[in-house]
Amino acid sequence: MNHKPDTPRRIPVLWGGRLEERPGAEAFAFQASIGVDGRLAMEDIEGSRAHAAMLAKQGVIPPETAAALDGELRRIGEELAAGTLALDPEAEDIHSFIEGLLTERLGDSGRMVHAGRSRNDQIAVDLRLYIKRAISLLRGELAETLGTLLDTAEDHLDTIMPGYTHLQRAQPVTLAYHLSAWACALNRDRDRLWDALERLDECPLGSGALAGSTLPLDRDLTARTLGFKRPTLNAMDSVADRDFALECAGALSILMVHLSRFCEDISLWAGEEFNFIRLAESWSTGSSIMPQKKNPDFAELIRGKAGRTTGNLVSLLTLLKGLPYAYNKDLQEDKEALFDSIDTALTCLRMFRGMISSAAFNRERMKAACTGGFLEATDAAEYLVRKGMPFRRAHETAALLVRDCIAAGQKSIGQRTLEELRGRSELFDGDLYALLDPVSSVQRRKLPGGPAPEEVRRQIRELRKLLGRRPGGSP
Ligand code: ARG
């Protein structure tokens, strides 16, 4: 392939004065980013409007120039939104595209907008504005998903099912309890996004390339205009770091790991071996060869997508590692990974919600799975502890009872006669039998955090309260 610069480019570049020769078409396309940062158009326009108004107020550009810039920037935004103006795929990036249009339409006024600004602080502003919006959307989707989980949980406060450790049946719980556990995790994901938002809510505009400007910029004014809490403290930090993007990608990769675990449970439950859940037909797919199949593809795909968000986080970390201060073009690579994590999380939350809200749970199967696996063994041990036996001895006694049952071909401790039980400990009485029932076991686990229906109702209430406190993205 010929790597010599080929045809000179039609579209002007912002740095045209310095270089006599331009990269060829392929090389230019390689370093261009409009295909990715084009989605920051509205944020770029917003940042430029705030910057132009501030320049006029500070006497750097004439007020009528600022007015013309403002009108044209607004028009460009409207045209893009209406689809009457398309992004030019040959522009270098979104900043060049919009500044190029301003110059084309306004002449010298367009050439004034970049005073005291660099694309380095410009992209940092655009990205922070974009993430602020994305976090607001994500928190909204999370709130909806939490709502769905809590509604479903409320319908299943008394739906007994086995709780698992090591994927072995462990102790009886309820479906409401299991779903509330998921909800707690999603609630923290929502909080993590809030924390990220709190820290990134500072405006880099006025940082210039890396060392601010000699022009009398008012950074407080642009920060305020753009809805940031304050300007960033140090201009070099503002253009060099992307930890705000990392925090967002990190929070999203944790969220996706959570969703992937929930989906693993769902995939297991949907199988014939568990048969705990019946996914709606519209949230399942079939097999191209096996006519009988109804597959939990949505759950599997959400589980798989967690690989992307983990990969995106690793990409971002790797991108930043060892990067010398301040700006380097490497940073241009941050957006694709971050945008993909945002898109993936938003879609997966919606898909997960649709799948859960349309699913039916098989109460009988769940309850039946609580007998036969000696899930009552801990209850028997705690019975003995209440009667004064040291726990380690009680544990051993209950374990021996389990062995007795297995040897006798019995499925539960309740099948032993009182005499047989007394053979293991004199402390056993007839009142034990009622306590071995899974329903009773769950009802008596009413400590804070436990699975008893009244306690789970409290947990759900608590989670709903937290949801109400910070709806969507607002404090
Ligand atoms: N497209 C660039 C990016 O995303 C914008 C900043 C370019 N700055 C520069 N000095 N080349 O990082």
Boltz pocket constraint, residues with backbone or C-beta under 6 A from the ligand:
constraints:
  - pocket:
      binder: B
      contacts: [[A, 33], [A, 37], [A, 93], [A, 119], [A, 120], [A, 123], [A, 327], [A, 328], [A, 329], [A, 331], [A, 332], [A, 333]]
      max_distance: 6.0
